[in-house]
Amino acid sequence: MEIFKIVILSLSGLMLLFVGTMRLSNPIKTYLKNSGIQLEKDVDLLNEVRGVSSVMLCGGILILLGTIIPQLRLTSFVVAILIFIGFAIGRSVSMGIDGKPNKQLFQGLVFELIFGAANIFCLVNTLV
């Protein structure tokens, strides 16, 4: 079970590290390629996008630290759950209010639910 926990944290952390880095470094290109969203060169919008991207990046780093520092493992699971389930809740609320998004964004919701559920499973297994 210990290896499974490390794999889940590794995949979760790497996903957030990669997405956060890509969106932080080049949000216009990354959003268009991965989400089909055309961002404008609006300073305020890009500032918001880069802010959320840095949270994802830092969350990924903290989650990855839980793979090598056992004392951080519990914290890493909690951070992963908050980020993945938080995004999933936000997307679900948006679907209810705004309508169904494109296929790429819906796939993002599915991955967030999978990673969130896997981290919840590992957290519960750690606490029991």
Buried (B, 14 or more C-beta within 10 A) or exposed (E): EEEEBBEBBBBBBBBBBEBBBBBBEEBBEBBEEBBEBEBEEEEEEBEEBBEBBBBBBBBBBBBBBBBEEEEBBBBBBBBBBEBBBBBBEEBEEBBEEEEEBEEEBEEBBEEBBEBBBBBBBBBEEEEE
